[in-house]
Amino acid sequence: MKRVYECDLSKKKDLLKILEADKFAEDSFERIGYKLREGASLGEDKSKLYVYVSSSEDNVKKADEKIKSVANVLQGEKEKKVLDKIAAEDEGAETGFGSMFG
């Protein structure tokens, strides 16, 4: 299951505390994996941060609970747009890395 959260840049410090908390817990963001992107790097609102999580439905529900105090779940077209941009960014990075090793 994929999920994207949107957070105001002004809350970055609070967001990082949540993302980096309990690194060794089974359901921590560190263990389930996440990607943090600034809105400007995605061509979105420069005052926003986006957190991408891809994990089991159970882990995503737990992530929802942990992050809800500082970020909102994106839905609909906005979610799809940000997901597509993150996927394109990842594909570009993989292509560039692959070309280094031929």
N, CA, C and O atoms as a GROMACS GRO file, in nm:
protein
  408
    1MET      N    1   0.084  -0.117   0.000
    1MET     CA    2   0.000   0.000   0.000
    1MET      C    3   0.089   0.124   0.000
    1MET      O    4   0.190   0.129   0.070
    2LYS      N    5   0.051   0.222  -0.079
    2LYS     CA    6   0.127   0.346  -0.088
    2LYS      C    7   0.048   0.459  -0.024
    2LYS      O    8  -0.075   0.464  -0.030
    3ARG      N    9   0.124   0.550   0.040
    3ARG     CA   10   0.059   0.664   0.105
    3ARG      C   11   0.152   0.784   0.094
    3ARG      O   12   0.274   0.771   0.104
    4VAL      N   13   0.093   0.901   0.074
    4VAL     CA   14   0.168   1.026   0.072
    4VAL      C   15   0.105   1.120   0.174
    4VAL      O   16  -0.017   1.138   0.180
    5TYR      N   17   0.193   1.180   0.254
    5TYR     CA   18   0.151   1.278   0.353
    5TYR      C   19   0.207   1.414   0.314
    5TYR      O   20   0.315   1.424   0.256
    6GLU      N   21   0.132   1.518   0.348
    6GLU     CA   22   0.174   1.655   0.321
    6GLU      C   23   0.186   1.729   0.453
    6GLU      O   24   0.098   1.721   0.538
    7CYS      N   25   0.297   1.800   0.469
    7CYS     CA   26   0.326   1.870   0.594
    7CYS      C   27   0.379   2.010   0.561
    7CYS      O   28   0.450   2.028   0.462
    8ASP      N   29   0.344   2.107   0.643
    8ASP     CA   30   0.399   2.242   0.625
    8ASP      C   31   0.548   2.239   0.657
    8ASP      O   32   0.591   2.175   0.753
    9LEU      N   33   0.625   2.309   0.577
    9LEU     CA   34   0.769   2.317   0.596
    9LEU      C   35   0.804   2.369   0.735
    9LEU      O   36   0.908   2.334   0.791
   10SER      N   37   0.718   2.453   0.790
   10SER     CA   38   0.742   2.509   0.924
   10SER      C   39   0.738   2.402   1.033
   10SER      O   40   0.786   2.425   1.144
   11LYS      N   41   0.682   2.286   1.002
   11LYS     CA   42   0.673   2.176   1.100
   11LYS      C   43   0.778   2.067   1.075
   11LYS      O   44   0.765   1.956   1.127
   12LYS      N   45   0.879   2.098   0.996
   12LYS     CA   46   0.980   1.999   0.959
   12LYS      C   47   1.046   1.936   1.082
   12LYS      O   48   1.066   1.814   1.086
   13LYS      N   49   1.080   2.016   1.179
   13LYS     CA   50   1.147   1.966   1.299
   13LYS      C   51   1.059   1.862   1.370
   13LYS      O   52   1.108   1.757   1.411
   14ASP      N   53   0.931   1.893   1.385
   14ASP     CA   54   0.838   1.800   1.449
   14ASP      C   55   0.821   1.673   1.366
   14ASP      O   56   0.813   1.563   1.420
   15LEU      N   57   0.814   1.690   1.235
   15LEU     CA   58   0.800   1.576   1.144
   15LEU      C   59   0.920   1.483   1.156
   15LEU      O   60   0.905   1.361   1.164
   16LEU      N   61   1.040   1.540   1.156
   16LEU     CA   62   1.161   1.457   1.165
   16LEU      C   63   1.168   1.380   1.296
   16LEU      O   64   1.217   1.267   1.299
   17LYS      N   65   1.120   1.440   1.404
   17LYS     CA   66   1.116   1.368   1.533
   17LYS      C   67   1.031   1.243   1.521
   17LYS      O   68   1.068   1.137   1.572
   18ILE      N   69   0.919   1.254   1.453
   18ILE     CA   70   0.829   1.139   1.435
   18ILE      C   71   0.893   1.036   1.342
   18ILE      O   72   0.890   0.916   1.371
   19LEU      N   73   0.948   1.082   1.231
   19LEU     CA   74   1.007   0.990   1.134
   19LEU      C   75   1.128   0.915   1.189
   19LEU      O   76   1.152   0.800   1.153
   20GLU      N   77   1.204   0.979   1.276
   20GLU     CA   78   1.326   0.920   1.327
   20GLU      C   79   1.311   0.854   1.464
   20GLU      O   80   1.408   0.802   1.518
   21ALA      N   81   1.191   0.856   1.521
   21ALA     CA   82   1.167   0.798   1.654
   21ALA      C   83   1.168   0.646   1.649
   21ALA      O   84   1.131   0.586   1.548
   22ASP      N   85   1.210   0.585   1.757
   22ASP     CA   86   1.206   0.438   1.774
   22ASP      C   87   1.258   0.365   1.651
   22ASP      O   88   1.188   0.282   1.594
   23LYS      N   89   1.378   0.395   1.611
   23LYS     CA   90   1.435   0.339   1.488
   23LYS      C   91   1.433   0.187   1.482
   23LYS      O   92   1.429   0.129   1.374
   24PHE      N   93   1.436   0.123   1.597
   24PHE     CA   94   1.444  -0.023   1.598
   24PHE      C   95   1.308  -0.090   1.620
   24PHE      O   96   1.299  -0.213   1.620
   25ALA      N   97   1.203  -0.012   1.638
   25ALA     CA   98   1.068  -0.069   1.654
   25ALA      C   99   1.025  -0.130   1.521
   25ALA      O  100   1.058  -0.079   1.414
   26GLU      N  101   0.951  -0.238   1.529
   26GLU     CA  102   0.909  -0.310   1.408
   26GLU      C  103   0.828  -0.223   1.312
   26GLU      O  104   0.838  -0.239   1.190
   27ASP      N  105   0.750  -0.131   1.366
   27ASP     CA  106   0.665  -0.047   1.282
   27ASP      C  107   0.717   0.097   1.270
   27ASP      O  108   0.640   0.188   1.238
   28SER      N  109   0.845   0.118   1.295
   28SER     CA  110   0.901   0.253   1.283
   28SER      C  111   0.911   0.293   1.136
   28SER      O  112   0.916   0.208   1.047
   29PHE      N  113   0.913   0.421   1.113
   29PHE     CA  114   0.929   0.470   0.976
   29PHE      C  115   1.063   0.425   0.919
   29PHE      O  116   1.073   0.395   0.800
   30GLU      N  117   1.165   0.420   1.003
   30GLU     CA  118   1.297   0.375   0.958
   30GLU      C  119   1.292   0.232   0.904
   30GLU      O  120   1.358   0.202   0.804
   31ARG      N  121   1.216   0.147   0.968
   31ARG     CA  122   1.212   0.006   0.926
   31ARG      C  123   1.118  -0.017   0.808
   31ARG      O  124   1.147  -0.100   0.721
   32ILE      N  125   1.006   0.055   0.805
   32ILE     CA  126   0.914   0.033   0.692
   32ILE      C  127   0.959   0.110   0.569
   32ILE      O  128   0.921   0.078   0.457
   33GLY      N  129   1.040   0.213   0.591
   33GLY     CA  130   1.095   0.292   0.481
   33GLY      C  131   1.006   0.408   0.443
   33GLY      O  132   0.883   0.398   0.441
   34TYR      N  133   1.069   0.518   0.414
   34TYR     CA  134   0.997   0.638   0.370
   34TYR      C  135   1.089   0.722   0.284
   34TYR      O  136   1.211   0.706   0.285
   35LYS      N  137   1.027   0.812   0.210
   35LYS     CA  138   1.101   0.911   0.131
   35LYS      C  139   1.045   1.047   0.168
   35LYS      O  140   0.924   1.067   0.170
   36LEU      N  141   1.133   1.139   0.196
   36LEU     CA  142   1.095   1.275   0.231
   36LEU      C  143   1.139   1.368   0.119
   36LEU      O  144   1.257   1.370   0.082
   37ARG      N  145   1.046   1.444   0.066
   37ARG     CA  146   1.076   1.535  -0.044
   37ARG      C  147   1.019   1.673  -0.014
   37ARG      O  148   0.910   1.686   0.041
   38GLU      N  149   1.094   1.775  -0.050
   38GLU     CA  150   1.044   1.911  -0.039
   38GLU      C  151   0.957   1.940  -0.160
   38GLU      O  152   0.984   1.892  -0.270
   39GLY      N  153   0.853   2.020  -0.139
   39GLY     CA  154   0.762   2.053  -0.247
   39GLY      C  155   0.831   2.113  -0.368
   39GLY      O  156   0.796   2.082  -0.482
   40ALA      N  157   0.929   2.199  -0.344
   40ALA     CA  158   1.000   2.264  -0.454
   40ALA      C  159   1.069   2.162  -0.544
   40ALA      O  160   1.074   2.181  -0.666
   41SER      N  161   1.123   2.055  -0.487
   41SER     CA  162   1.194   1.956  -0.568
   41SER      C  163   1.099   1.874  -0.655
   41SER      O  164   1.140   1.811  -0.752
   42LEU      N  165   0.971   1.876  -0.619
   42LEU     CA  166   0.871   1.802  -0.696
   42LEU      C  167   0.788   1.894  -0.786
   42LEU      O  168   0.697   1.849  -0.856
   43GLY      N  169   0.819   2.022  -0.784
   43GLY     CA  170   0.739   2.117  -0.862
   43GLY      C  171   0.605   2.144  -0.798
   43GLY      O  172   0.509   2.182  -0.866
   44GLU      N  173   0.598   2.125  -0.668
   44GLU     CA  174   0.475   2.150  -0.592
   44GLU      C  175   0.494   2.273  -0.504
   44GLU      O  176   0.590   2.348  -0.520
   45ASP      N  177   0.403   2.293  -0.412
   45ASP     CA  178   0.407   2.405  -0.318
   45ASP      C  179   0.540   2.406  -0.243
   45ASP      O  180   0.576   2.308  -0.178
   46LYS      N  181   0.612   2.516  -0.250
   46LYS     CA  182   0.744   2.527  -0.188
   46LYS      C  183   0.738   2.530  -0.036
   46LYS      O  184   0.840   2.511   0.030
   47SER      N  185   0.621   2.553   0.019
   47SER     CA  186   0.606   2.560   0.165
   47SER      C  187   0.564   2.426   0.224
   47SER      O  188   0.525   2.419   0.341
   48LYS      N  189   0.570   2.319   0.144
   48LYS     CA  190   0.525   2.187   0.188
   48LYS      C  191   0.636   2.083   0.182
   48LYS      O  192   0.730   2.095   0.103
   49LEU      N  193   0.623   1.983   0.265
   49LEU     CA  194   0.707   1.863   0.262
   49LEU      C  195   0.615   1.746   0.231
   49LEU      O  196   0.499   1.746   0.271
   50TYR      N  197   0.667   1.648   0.161
   50TYR     CA  198   0.589   1.528   0.129
   50TYR      C  199   0.664   1.406   0.178
   50TYR      O  200   0.784   1.391   0.157
   51VAL      N  201   0.589   1.317   0.245
   51VAL     CA  202   0.645   1.192   0.295
   51VAL      C  203   0.575   1.079   0.222
   51VAL      O  204   0.453   1.069   0.222
   52TYR      N  205   0.656   0.993   0.158
   52TYR     CA  206   0.604   0.878   0.084
   52TYR      C  207   0.637   0.751   0.161
   52TYR      O  208   0.751   0.730   0.203
   53VAL      N  209   0.535   0.668   0.180
   53VAL     CA  210   0.552   0.540   0.248
   53VAL      C  211   0.491   0.431   0.160
   53VAL      O  212   0.381   0.448   0.107
   54SER      N  213   0.561   0.320   0.146
   54SER     CA  214   0.508   0.204   0.075
   54SER      C  215   0.533   0.082   0.163
   54SER      O  216   0.648   0.041   0.182
   55SER      N  217   0.426   0.025   0.216
   55SER     CA  218   0.439  -0.087   0.309
   55SER      C  219   0.306  -0.162   0.315
   55SER      O  220   0.215  -0.137   0.236
   56SER      N  221   0.296  -0.252   0.411
   56SER     CA  222   0.172  -0.327   0.429
   56SER      C  223   0.061  -0.233   0.477
   56SER      O  224   0.089  -0.126   0.530
   57GLU      N  225  -0.062  -0.275   0.458
   57GLU     CA  226  -0.176  -0.193   0.501
   57GLU      C  227  -0.170  -0.166   0.651
   57GLU      O  228  -0.200  -0.055   0.695
   58ASP      N  229  -0.131  -0.265   0.728
   58ASP     CA  230  -0.122  -0.251   0.873
   58ASP      C  231  -0.017  -0.146   0.911
   58ASP      O  232  -0.042  -0.061   0.996
   59ASN      N  233   0.100  -0.152   0.847
   59ASN     CA  234   0.205  -0.053   0.875
   59ASN      C  235   0.164   0.087   0.834
   59ASN      O  236   0.196   0.184   0.903
   60VAL      N  237   0.093   0.099   0.724
   60VAL     CA  238   0.048   0.231   0.678
   60VAL      C  239  -0.054   0.289   0.776
   60VAL      O  240  -0.052   0.409   0.804
   61LYS      N  241  -0.143   0.205   0.828
   61LYS     CA  242  -0.241   0.253   0.927
   61LYS      C  243  -0.170   0.301   1.053
   61LYS      O  244  -0.210   0.402   1.112
   62LYS      N  245  -0.066   0.230   1.095
   62LYS     CA  246   0.011   0.273   1.212
   62LYS      C  247   0.083   0.404   1.182
   62LYS      O  248   0.091   0.492   1.268
   63ALA      N  249   0.135   0.416   1.062
   63ALA     CA  250   0.202   0.540   1.021
   63ALA      C  251   0.104   0.657   1.022
   63ALA      O  252   0.138   0.767   1.065
   64ASP      N  253  -0.020   0.632   0.976
   64ASP     CA  254  -0.124   0.735   0.978
   64ASP      C  255  -0.142   0.791   1.119
   64ASP      O  256  -0.150   0.912   1.138
   65GLU      N  257  -0.148   0.702   1.216
   65GLU     CA  258  -0.169   0.743   1.355
   65GLU      C  259  -0.051   0.824   1.408
   65GLU      O  260  -0.070   0.924   1.478
   66LYS      N  261   0.069   0.781   1.375
   66LYS     CA  262   0.189   0.848   1.427
   66LYS      C  263   0.207   0.988   1.370
   66LYS      O  264   0.253   1.078   1.440
   67ILE      N  265   0.173   1.006   1.245
   67ILE     CA  266   0.207   1.129   1.174
   67ILE      C  267   0.093   1.232   1.169
   67ILE      O  268   0.114   1.346   1.129
   68LYS      N  269  -0.026   1.191   1.210
   68LYS     CA  270  -0.143   1.277   1.193
   68LYS      C  271  -0.136   1.410   1.267
   68LYS      O  272  -0.208   1.504   1.232
   69SER      N  273  -0.051   1.421   1.368
   69SER     CA  274  -0.042   1.547   1.442
   69SER      C  275   0.032   1.657   1.363
   69SER      O  276   0.018   1.775   1.394
   70VAL      N  277   0.109   1.618   1.262
   70VAL     CA  278   0.186   1.718   1.186
   70VAL      C  279   0.161   1.716   1.036
   70VAL      O  280   0.198   1.810   0.966
   71ALA      N  281   0.098   1.611   0.985
   71ALA     CA  282   0.081   1.598   0.840
   71ALA      C  283  -0.057   1.545   0.806
   71ALA      O  284  -0.123   1.480   0.887
   72ASN      N  285  -0.099   1.575   0.684
   72ASN     CA  286  -0.227   1.527   0.632
   72ASN      C  287  -0.204   1.421   0.526
   72ASN      O  288  -0.105   1.425   0.453
   73VAL      N  289  -0.296   1.326   0.518
   73VAL     CA  290  -0.291   1.224   0.413
   73VAL      C  291  -0.341   1.287   0.284
   73VAL      O  292  -0.448   1.348   0.281
   74LEU      N  293  -0.264   1.273   0.177
   74LEU     CA  294  -0.310   1.320   0.046
   74LEU      C  295  -0.402   1.215  -0.014
   74LEU      O  296  -0.384   1.095   0.008
   75GLN      N  297  -0.499   1.262  -0.090
   75GLN     CA  298  -0.593   1.171  -0.155
   75GLN      C  299  -0.626   1.222  -0.294
   75GLN      O  300  -0.601   1.337  -0.328
   76GLY      N  301  -0.682   1.135  -0.373
   76GLY     CA  302  -0.730   1.172  -0.505
   76GLY      C  303  -0.622   1.213  -0.602
   76GLY      O  304  -0.514   1.155  -0.604
   77GLU      N  305  -0.653   1.313  -0.685
   77GLU     CA  306  -0.562   1.358  -0.790
   77GLU      C  307  -0.431   1.412  -0.735
   77GLU      O  308  -0.325   1.389  -0.793
   78LYS      N  309  -0.437   1.484  -0.624
   78LYS     CA  310  -0.316   1.540  -0.564
   78LYS      C  311  -0.220   1.428  -0.524
   78LYS      O  312  -0.100   1.437  -0.548
   79GLU      N  313  -0.274   1.323  -0.462
   79GLU     CA  314  -0.192   1.208  -0.422
   79GLU      C  315  -0.130   1.142  -0.545
   79GLU      O  316  -0.010   1.113  -0.547
   80LYS      N  317  -0.210   1.119  -0.648
   80LYS     CA  318  -0.161   1.054  -0.769
   80LYS      C  319  -0.051   1.138  -0.835
   80LYS      O  320   0.050   1.084  -0.881
   81LYS      N  321  -0.071   1.267  -0.839
   81LYS     CA  322   0.027   1.359  -0.900
   81LYS      C  323   0.161   1.350  -0.827
   81LYS      O  324   0.266   1.340  -0.891
   82VAL      N  325   0.159   1.354  -0.693
   82VAL     CA  326   0.283   1.348  -0.615
   82VAL      C  327   0.347   1.210  -0.628
   82VAL      O  328   0.469   1.199  -0.641
   83LEU      N  329   0.266   1.103  -0.624
   83LEU     CA  330   0.318   0.967  -0.641
   83LEU      C  331   0.389   0.952  -0.776
   83LEU      O  332   0.497   0.894  -0.784
   84ASP      N  333   0.327   1.005  -0.881
   84ASP     CA  334   0.386   0.997  -1.015
   84ASP      C  335   0.520   1.072  -1.021
   84ASP      O  336   0.615   1.025  -1.084
   85LYS      N  337   0.527   1.188  -0.957
   85LYS     CA  338   0.650   1.265  -0.958
   85LYS      C  339   0.761   1.194  -0.882
   85LYS      O  340   0.876   1.195  -0.925
   86ILE      N  341   0.728   1.132  -0.769
   86ILE     CA  342   0.828   1.059  -0.690
   86ILE      C  343   0.876   0.938  -0.770
   86ILE      O  344   0.995   0.908  -0.772
   87ALA      N  345   0.783   0.867  -0.836
   87ALA     CA  346   0.820   0.750  -0.918
   87ALA      C  347   0.911   0.793  -1.033
   87ALA      O  348   1.010   0.725  -1.062
   88ALA      N  349   0.879   0.903  -1.098
   88ALA     CA  350   0.962   0.952  -1.210
   88ALA      C  351   1.100   0.991  -1.161
   88ALA      O  352   1.200   0.965  -1.228
   89GLU      N  353   1.108   1.053  -1.045
   89GLU     CA  354   1.235   1.092  -0.986
   89GLU      C  355   1.320   0.968  -0.956
   89GLU      O  356   1.440   0.966  -0.983
   90ASP      N  357   1.257   0.864  -0.900
   90ASP     CA  358   1.327   0.739  -0.870
   90ASP      C  359   1.377   0.670  -0.996
   90ASP      O  360   1.489   0.618  -1.000
   91GLU      N  361   1.293   0.669  -1.100
   91GLU     CA  362   1.332   0.606  -1.227
   91GLU      C  363   1.452   0.680  -1.288
   91GLU      O  364   1.543   0.617  -1.341
   92GLY      N  365   1.450   0.810  -1.280
   92GLY     CA  366   1.560   0.889  -1.332
   92GLY      C  367   1.689   0.860  -1.257
   92GLY      O  368   1.796   0.853  -1.318
   93ALA      N  369   1.679   0.845  -1.126
   93ALA     CA  370   1.798   0.814  -1.046
   93ALA      C  371   1.851   0.675  -1.080
   93ALA      O  372   1.972   0.656  -1.090
   94GLU      N  373   1.761   0.578  -1.097
   94GLU     CA  374   1.804   0.442  -1.132
   94GLU      C  375   1.870   0.439  -1.268
   94GLU      O  376   1.970   0.371  -1.287
   95THR      N  377   1.814   0.512  -1.363
   95THR     CA  378   1.870   0.516  -1.498
   95THR      C  379   2.009   0.578  -1.495
   95THR      O  380   2.101   0.526  -1.557
   96GLY      N  381   2.023   0.687  -1.422
   96GLY     CA  382   2.153   0.753  -1.411
   96GLY      C  383   2.256   0.665  -1.343
   96GLY      O  384   2.371   0.660  -1.386
   97PHE      N  385   2.217   0.596  -1.239
   97PHE     CA  386   2.307   0.509  -1.167
   97PHE      C  387   2.346   0.389  -1.254
   97PHE      O  388   2.462   0.347  -1.255
   98GLY      N  389   2.249   0.336  -1.327
   98GLY     CA  390   2.276   0.223  -1.415
   98GLY      C  391   2.373   0.257  -1.526
   98GLY      O  392   2.456   0.175  -1.566
   99SER      N  393   2.364   0.379  -1.577
   99SER     CA  394   2.453   0.421  -1.686
   99SER      C  395   2.597   0.436  -1.638
   99SER      O  396   2.690   0.430  -1.719
  100MET      N  397   2.617   0.455  -1.510
  100MET     CA  398   2.753   0.466  -1.456
  100MET      C  399   2.826   0.332  -1.465
  100MET      O  400   2.948   0.329  -1.479
  101PHE      N  401   2.751   0.223  -1.458
  101PHE     CA  402   2.812   0.091  -1.458
  101PHE      C  403   2.788   0.014  -1.586
  101PHE      O  404   2.824  -0.103  -1.598
  102GLY      N  405   2.726   0.081  -1.683
  102GLY     CA  406   2.711   0.029  -1.816
  102GLY      C  407   2.616  -0.081  -1.828
  102GLY      O  408   2.596  -0.132  -1.938
   0.00000   0.00000   0.00000
